[in-house]
């Protein structure tokens, strides 16, 4: 699935959540962000050490 397709699906899900109220929209958005971070870590595109302030060279 390409980034464009993933963005389209995410937009549709957020749109559906927005129709159920603002609280559902915020929860869906937060879970989506967590999913993206976990996916990037598993793909090796994101290093948690960089996010937490610890570099690999230490």
N, C-alpha and C positions, 0 to 999 in steps of 0.2 A: 504494500500500500504506500503510495507516494505521500509526500508532505501535503500536497494540495488536497488529496482525498482525505487524509487525516484531519486537516483543517476544516473541510466541509462537514465531516461527520461531527466534529467537536462543535461547530457552529449550530448544526441542527439540534444536537442534544441540549446545548445551552438555550436555544430558542424554545424548546419544549419545556425546559425547566423554568424559564421566565414566565411561561403562561400559567404555571402553577403557583406563582408567588415569588417575591424577592428572596425569601429565605431559601427556597429550593434552588434558585439560581446561584446564590452565593455558595451553598454546599456543593453543588455540581461543579462550579468553577474551581473550588478548592481541591476537590477530589481529582479533577482533571489535571491541575498543576502538579499534584503529587504523582499522578500516573506518568506524566511527561518526564519528571525528574527520575523516577525509578526506571523508566524505559531507557533513558539516556545513560544512566549508570550501568545498566545491564548490557547495553550496546557498546560500552566503553567510550562513549563520546563525552562523558562528564566524570570528572574526578572529584569525589566528595572531599578530599583533602584540600583542594583549591577553594571549595565553598566554605569550609570550616576554618580556613586560614593557615593550614599546615601544608607546606610544599612537599614534594616528593624527595627533594635533595637533603632533607634534614634527617 
